[in-house]
Amino acid sequence: MTKIYVEPFVGSGAIFFDKEKSPINILNDLDKRRTDLFKMIMKAPTDPDLYDKGLTSSKSKENFIKKDYKDIPSIILKEKILLTGGFNKQPVRNNTVYDEYNPHGSLQYMSLYKDKLKGVKILNQDYEKVMKQYDGPDTFFYLDPPYTTPMKDSSTGYVKGSDEFDYDRLNDVLQKIKGKFLMSLDNSQYIKQTFKKFKIKEITIPINRNPKFRKELLISNYDIHL
C-alpha cells in the first residue's frame, strides 16, 4: 500500500473515493469551491431527510441556486448542482439549468464519503508547492490536470485560468520528484512530445456521450501493467 497519496488536481475526487485509502492522503485543487465542498462533506449530516427533496425539475433547481444558504445540507446541494459538468455540456450556465441532473443521487453514500475523508488533508494551493512539500520515496502522485482539448471550450467546467495551463512547467516538476506518479491526459501529439521522457500508454475509456469512447494517455515514471 502507498504510504502517502497525493492528488494535486483532485477535481471531483472520483479516483480517491474509488481506491483503497492510504495512511496519509493529500487532496488539492486550485478550484476553492471544490475543496470547500470536500470540507463541507466532512461535517455534513448523513440523514437524507435533512436535504431538500423538492429539487426535481430544472425550474426548482434554478430557484434553489439563486439563494444563499448557511446550513450545510443546502450548501452541499447547491454546490453539487453548480459543479456538475466536466467533459459534458455544462448543465448550469448563468443560473439557468439545462440538465435533469439529480443532486440527491450520491447522498446515499454520504457516510462512505465522510469516512473516506477522515484525516485527509484538503488543500487549495498551487500544485507545484503541494508536490514539493509532500514528495518523497514513499509518495504516490495521481495527476489529472486540465486536458488540452477541453480547455478550448469554456463550457467544460474547468476553473478559470486552466486555458493558460503550463505543461512544460508540469513536465519539469515531474522530472524532479522522488516519488512515483501516474497521470491521465488527452491523447495528443503535443502531450506525447512534452512528456516523452516518461512511460506513455494509450488507453480507450468509455464515456457517457457520443462517440461513447475516448482515447487517453497514461503517463508515469514506472512501468504500467494493465
N, C-alpha and C positions, 0 to 999 in steps of 0.2 A: 504493500500500500504506500502511496505517496505521502510523505510526512507533511509537506507544505504545498498546498494547492492554491494557485493564483489565477484569477481571470481579470486581466487588465481592461477588457471590453465586455463586461458581463451581459449587457442588454437585458433580455427577459430572464436570464438565468436558467434557460432550459437544460443546458448541459449539466450545470451544477446540481439541479434538483433531480436529475436522472441518474447521476453517478453515485458510487459509494462515497460517503463522507470521509475526508481526510482528517487527521488530528488537528491540523491548523489550516484554516480556509480564509482567503482574502478575496473579496469581490469588489471590483472597482468599475466605475463608469463615469465618463465626463458629463453625462446627462443627469443632472441633480434630481430631476423628477423620478428617474428610475431608482436611484439609490435611496431617495426618501421613501419610495414605495416599499422597498425591502425593509426599511426601518419601521415603517408603519405595520407591516405584516408581523414583525417580531412582537408587537404589542397588541395585535388585533384579537378581538374575541372570536371564538370558534362557533358560537351559536348562530346558525343561519337565519334565525328569526330576527336578529338584530340588524340585518341588512335589508334595505328597501327592496321589496319583491314586485314593485309596480313598474319596473323598467322593462316592459315587454314590447314596446313599439319605438320606432325611431323618434317620434314626437316626444314621448315621455323621457327618453334619454337626452334629447336636446334641451328640454326644460330643466332636467336634472343637472347637467354640466354647466349651466349658466349661473348656478348659485355657488356661494362659498360655504364651506362646512367646517365645523370644528370637531365633530365626532369622527372617530377612526373608521367605522364601517362606511360612512358616506364618502369620506376622503378616498378610501380604497376603491369603492365602486366608481367614483368619478375618474380617478387616475387609470383604472383598468379600461374604461371606455376611451379615454383620450390617448392612451398609449398603444392601443391595438393598431396593428398595421404591418410593419416590416416590409416584405417584398410585394405584398398585395396592395391594391388600391387603398389609400388611407381612408378608413371609414368615417373619420371626423375631420372636416375642414371648415374653418370659420364658424364653429359652433353648430354646424349642420351635420347630422348623422346620415351617412349613405349606406350603412351596412346593418344587418339584423344581428350583429354580434351579441351574444348573451353574456353579460358581465358576471352572471352568477355561476357560470359553468364550473369554475375552479374553486368556488367557495367550499365545496365538499372536501377539498384537500387541504383546507386551511391548517388543520392540526399537523399534517405532514410537513407543510411549508414552515410552520413555526418551529417544529422540532429540528428540521434540517438547518435552519438559520441560527439555532442556539450556539453562541460562542463564535459566530462568524464575524469577521471584521468587514464592515461596509465602508468603502472609501469613494470620494468624489474628487479625484486628482488626475493629473497628467499621467498617462500610462508609463512613461519612462521613469518617473520618480518612484512609482509603485514597484516596478520591476527591479530597479536598482536596490530599493530598500529590502525586498524580500528574496532576492536572488541568492542561490547557494546550491551546493551539490545535492541537497535533499528537496529541492523545489521543482515543481512541475507547473509550467505555464500553459494554459489553454487560451489561445487568442482568436477572437472573432472580430477583427477590425472592420471598418466600413469597406464595402466592396466598391470596385472601380465603376462598374456599370450602373448600379442603382443611384450612385451619387449624382448622376446627370439628371435624375428625376426627383424634383423636390417633394413628391408625394410619398416617398418611401419610408418616411418616419425616422430617419436618422437625425441626430442632434445637429443643430445649426453649427456650421463650421466644418462638417465632415467632408464637404466638397473641396476642402483645402488640405486633406489628409496627406502627410508626407511619408510615402512608403520607403523612400531611401533612408530616412531617419529611423524608421522601424527596423529596416534591414541592419543598420549599423548597431542598434541596440541589441538585436538578437545575436549578432556575431560576437558580442562581448559577454554574454551571460554564462554562468557556470552550470545552471540547471538545465533540465530538458524542456522542450516546448513542442507543442502541436498547434498549428494554425490553419484555419479554413479560410479560403479566399476564392474569388471567382476565377474561372479558367480563362485567363487571357495571356497573350504573349508578353505583355508588359509585366505582369506579375511573375511569370516564369523567368524572365530575364532579370528582374530586380532581385529575386531570391534564389538565383541559380546556384549559389554555393551550398544550399541545403538540399535535403531529400525532398523530392516532389512526386506526388502520386495523384493521378487523375481519378476521380470517382463520379458516379452518377447517383443523384439522390432524387427521391420523389418529392413533388411539390403540389400544393392544392390549387393550381391554376394551369391553364394550357401553356406549354405543351406537356404538362404533367411530370416532366423530368428536367433536371438541370445538372450540367456538368460543373463540378467544383474541383478545387485543388486542396490537397492536404500537404502541408509543408512542415517539416520537422528537422530537428538536429539529431535524430536517431532513426533506425530502420523501422518502418511501419509494416506490420503484418496483418492484412485484412482477410 
